[in-house]
Amino acid sequence: MPPSLKLNAVAFVSPQNHPILIRTFNNQDEHAIKYHYIAHTSLDVIEERGEFSIRRIICVQLIFSVAAAGKAFECYLGLLFTMEDVAVYGYITPLKVKIILALALSDAVVKDAEIITIFKALHMAYYSSVSNPFLKLETVGDSSSDQATILAVGSPKWKLFRRRVDDINWAVGNLNSLT
């Protein structure tokens, strides 16, 4: 049986490149800064490749196209880079929220279909949390400010979103034991 994927961290980054949530799944707090660095480095890689604007346009066209609704994988940026013991993958939602996934580097072959499935689950977790009509964002001052929304993600009202991200991590880690 091939080894299961192990998520080390997940980062959600706003369209203005502010971290929304960086969730680490290691018990060691000393690695938290490492994953902040990985998230910011990933943003540099995404911008350097120039894929951000091109893929976003393709993604939006595919999402709103009825004939190509099943081809939302164009939002998937693929492997961004590897660093030490981590492989970093990227995904951009149609609203330019970037999801960055840090997997433990292993000798096993990682299929893009598995990574895309994880990204879709993470995207839906974020979408479900943001589109909850009963969740009032705790905004400070100007309600159009992206920074105010980012600060609200750490509030207790966003506990369900963090729990969904944790559940996805658990499901990914236990995928092979269930089959």
C-alpha positions in Angstrom: 0.0 0.0 0.0 1.5 3.4 -0.9 2.0 5.9 1.9 -0.7 8.4 2.4 -0.2 12.1 1.8 0.7 14.2 4.8 -0.4 17.8 5.0 2.1 20.0 6.9 0.3 23.3 6.4 -2.4 25.1 4.5 -2.4 28.8 3.8 -5.3 31.0 2.5 -4.1 34.3 1.1 -6.3 37.2 0.1 -6.2 38.9 -3.3 -4.1 41.7 -1.8 -1.6 39.0 -0.6 -2.4 39.2 3.1 -2.5 35.9 4.9 -6.1 35.0 5.8 -5.3 31.8 7.6 -2.1 29.8 7.9 -2.9 26.4 9.6 0.0 24.1 10.5 -0.6 20.5 11.3 2.6 19.8 13.1 2.5 19.9 16.9 5.7 21.9 17.0 5.2 25.7 17.2 8.7 26.3 16.0 7.7 25.3 12.5 4.9 27.9 12.3 7.2 30.7 11.1 8.6 28.3 8.5 5.2 27.9 6.9 4.6 31.7 7.0 7.8 32.0 5.0 6.7 29.2 2.6 3.4 31.0 2.0 5.0 34.3 1.2 7.7 32.6 -1.0 4.8 30.8 -2.8 3.3 34.2 -3.6 6.6 35.3 -5.1 6.7 32.1 -7.3 3.1 32.6 -8.5 3.9 36.2 -9.5 7.2 35.4 -11.1 5.7 32.7 -13.3 3.2 35.2 -14.6 0.6 32.6 -14.3 -1.6 34.5 -11.9 -3.4 36.7 -14.4 -3.5 34.2 -17.2 -4.8 31.3 -15.1 -7.3 33.5 -13.3 -8.8 34.6 -16.6 -9.0 30.9 -17.7 -10.4 29.9 -14.4 -13.1 32.5 -14.4 -14.0 31.6 -18.0 -14.2 27.9 -17.2 -16.2 28.3 -14.0 -18.8 30.4 -15.7 -18.9 28.3 -18.9 -21.7 25.7 -18.8 -19.9 23.4 -21.2 -16.7 23.4 -19.3 -18.0 23.5 -15.7 -16.1 20.3 -14.9 -12.8 21.7 -16.0 -12.2 23.9 -12.9 -8.8 22.3 -12.6 -7.3 25.2 -14.5 -7.3 27.1 -11.1 -4.7 24.6 -10.0 -1.2 25.9 -10.4 0.6 22.6 -9.7 3.9 22.2 -7.9 5.3 25.6 -7.1 8.6 24.5 -5.5 10.2 22.0 -3.1 12.1 23.1 0.0 13.9 20.8 2.4 11.2 18.3 3.4 8.2 20.1 1.9 6.5 20.1 -1.5 4.4 23.3 -2.1 1.4 23.4 -4.4 -0.8 26.3 -5.4 -4.4 27.0 -6.3 -6.2 30.3 -7.1 -10.0 30.7 -6.7 -12.0 32.7 -9.2 -12.0 35.6 -6.6 -8.2 35.6 -6.5 -7.9 34.0 -3.1 -4.8 31.8 -3.2 -4.7 28.5 -1.4 -1.2 27.1 -0.7 -0.6 23.6 0.4 2.6 22.3 2.0 2.9 18.5 1.8 5.6 16.3 3.4 8.1 15.4 0.7 8.3 11.7 0.1 9.5 9.2 -2.5 5.9 8.3 -3.5 4.4 9.6 -6.6 1.8 12.3 -5.9 -1.0 12.5 -8.5 -2.3 15.8 -9.5 -5.9 14.5 -9.2 -5.4 13.9 -5.5 -4.0 17.4 -5.0 -6.8 18.9 -7.0 -9.4 17.1 -4.9 -7.8 18.4 -1.7 -7.8 22.0 -3.1 -11.4 21.7 -4.1 -12.3 20.6 -0.6 -10.4 23.4 0.9 -12.0 25.9 -1.5 -15.4 24.7 -0.6 -14.6 25.0 3.1 -13.6 28.6 2.6 -16.6 29.3 0.3 -19.0 27.8 2.8 -17.6 29.8 5.6 -17.6 33.1 3.7 -21.1 32.7 2.2 -22.7 31.8 5.6 -25.4 34.5 5.9 -25.5 34.2 9.7 -21.8 34.9 10.1 -21.3 38.6 10.7 -17.8 39.6 9.9 -16.3 41.6 12.8 -15.1 44.5 10.7 -13.3 47.5 12.2 -13.9 50.9 10.6 -14.3 50.7 6.8 -16.3 47.6 5.9 -14.7 47.4 2.4 -11.3 46.9 4.0 -9.7 43.5 3.3 -7.6 43.7 6.4 -10.7 43.9 8.6 -12.0 40.6 7.2 -8.6 39.0 7.7 -8.6 40.0 11.4 -12.1 38.4 11.8 -10.9 35.0 10.6 -9.1 34.6 13.9 -12.2 35.2 15.9 -14.2 32.4 17.5 -17.0 32.8 14.9 -14.6 31.3 12.3 -14.1 28.1 14.4 -16.2 26.1 12.0 -13.9 27.1 9.1 -10.8 26.1 11.0 -12.5 22.8 12.0 -13.3 22.1 8.3 -9.7 22.6 7.4 -8.7 20.3 10.2 -11.2 17.7 9.0 -9.8 17.8 5.5 -6.3 17.2 7.0 -7.6 14.2 8.9 -9.3 12.8 5.8 -6.2 13.2 3.7 -4.0 11.6 6.4 -6.4 8.6 6.8 -7.3 8.1 3.2 -5.3 4.9 2.6 -6.4 3.4 5.9 -10.1 3.7 4.9 -9.7 2.0 1.5 
